[in-house]
C-alpha cells in the first residue's frame, strides 16, 4: 500500500511518517521546507528517516538511505502541474495532508502566505484527489476553528462561526471545501481537529519548545493572559497513532465526509504545564505575565467521544509522562544540536 504524507518534514508529519513506515507502507513524503522556522530543524527530521539534505532538489523524488519504503520530494502544494504529475505517476492508495502554513499570531502579520498555502494549496490537493482518487484523504484541521466558543468541551457539532485568527479561517474553509468535494465527487475525506500538540521534534514557535529553550538558557518566558490559559495539551504519539487509525478505517455509513476532534481530552492550566516542565528540566522559569494576545483564546478542551467510538481512540500519555519524554529529548537536543 502506498501513501502520500504532505508536510512530512514538519513536526506531526515526521511522526506520522514513522508510524506508516512501521506498518510496512510505501511512503512518499512531500514538503517545501520553508523558512517559517529554522529549515535546519526540518532537515534534521528528514535526516532521522534517511533523507539526506545534500540530495534534496526541487521536484525530484529521492530515496531514503535507511528505509527502502520511504521517498521524499520537495514541492509546494501550490505547484499544481507538478502535484498532478506526482499523483498520476504514483497512484496513491491514501493521502494525509499535513502541509499548511501554521501559526495563529503569524497569520495576523502575513495573511497572504496563509491564503496561498492553506487555501490554494489545499484546493489543488482536492483537485488531485478528484482526478486521481485515493481510498481516503485525511486532512489536518485545528482546534482553532472553535474560536471564541464558550461551550466546553468542544464538540464536532458545535457551531464554528467565530474564528479569532486568519489561520482559523483557513482551517474552517478547508473543512467546507473538503465537504463539497466529498459530496460532489464521492471522495472519502476525514478532517482531524488537532489540539495543542507537543513532544520530541516539536515546532520551535510553539509554547512547549519556547519554554524549554528559555528555561534551560535562564531567559524569561512570556505567560499570556496572566497565566489564566488552559490548553488541551496532546502528546504527539497519540496524535500520530490516531491519525493513522483514522486514515485506515473504512467508512461504514452513507456519508463520505467526517470531522473528528483529536486531543488529550483534559485541559491543563498553562502554569501547571510550566511547573511540570520546570520539574523535568531541573530548572525554574523566569515568568513575565502579560495580557491576552490578539488571536488567542483562553481555553481549549477536546471532546474525543466521536473519535473514540469510531476508531477506539484513547490517549495513552498523561501530561506527566508526556513531559518526561519531551524534556528528556529536549535536553539532548539542546545540548548536542542547537546549543547557542
Secondary structure, DSSP 4 states (H G I P E B T S, - for coil): -EEEEETTTSHHHHHHHHHHHHTT-EEEEEE---SSS-HHHHHHHHHHTT--GGG--BT--EE-SS-TTEEEEE--TT-HHHHHHHHHHH--SEEEE------HHHHHH-HHHHIIIIIIHHHHHHHHHHHS--SEEEEEEEGGGGTT--SSSB-TTS-----SSHHHHHHHHHHHHHHHHHHHH---EEEEEE--EESTT--TTSHHHHHHHHHHTT-EEEEGGGG--EE--EEHHHHHHHHHHHHHSPP-SS--EEEEEES-S--EEHHHHHHHHHHHHTS--EEEE-PPPTT--SB--B--HHHHHHH-------HHHHHHHHHHHHHHHHHHTS--
